[in-house]
Amino acid sequence: MSEKIIQLNEEAVKTELKDLVRKSVEETLNELLDNEAKELTGAAKYERNESRKGYRSGHYTRNLTTTSGNVKLSVPKLKGVPF
């Protein structure tokens, strides 16, 4: 009876995991930046209300180097409130 042998390419697995972690960190940090901008302005993107303190004016990108690779951050530009 022959046994089935499973071979894993360890380097490919490490690369995939590293990429997965990098993407997760990027999404999490961008979500945190967006939530902070929402709190500072008093309104979500495109939301109109009376208690709004400031406005969004697009975003700019920044690169952040992590152990999993470069992360591309979208930092919101705000008008009327400091970020």
Sequence and secondary structure as in RCSB ss.txt:
>XXXX:A:sequence
MSEKIIQLNEEAVKTELKDLVRKSVEETLNELLDNEAKELTGAAKYERNESRKGYRSGHYTRNLTTTSGNVKLSV
PKLKGVPF
>XXXX:A:secstr
         HHHHHHHHHHHHHHHHHHHHHHHHHHHHHHHHTS TT   TT   EEEEEEEEEEEETTEEEEEEE
EEEESS  
